[in-house]
Amino acid sequence: MIVIVGHLVVDEADRSTVVEAFRDLVRRARDFPGCVHLAITADPVDPRRVNNAEVWESAEALAAWRAQANAPDPGVEIVEDHMRKYEADDGGAVF
């Protein structure tokens, strides 16, 4: 599995624009074969932070998605980018 997590920092006035710009991409990704989870959301504490969490069944599924994702340009400056990709060999219940 491939796990992509992290956040972007944008101007506080632009955060809703960024989240809304990715709404259609999130919907399409969730319907795409190999997508286990994808969310792009406003952080509940930091008004400049946009959180991202993705889980893909494989690197191949992620590559196939990216080849046709057509990610939007939200038209705002990304002040900081704190995204990381991880490979996971297993997983299980947290609690």
PyMOL commands that set and color helices and strands:
alter all, ss='L'
color gray80, all
select helices_A, chain A and resi 12-21+23-31+59-68
alter helices_A, ss='H'
color red, helices_A
select strands_A, chain A and resi 2-10+35-42+49-56+78-87
alter strands_A, ss='S'
color yellow, strands_A
deselect
rebuild
show_as cartoon
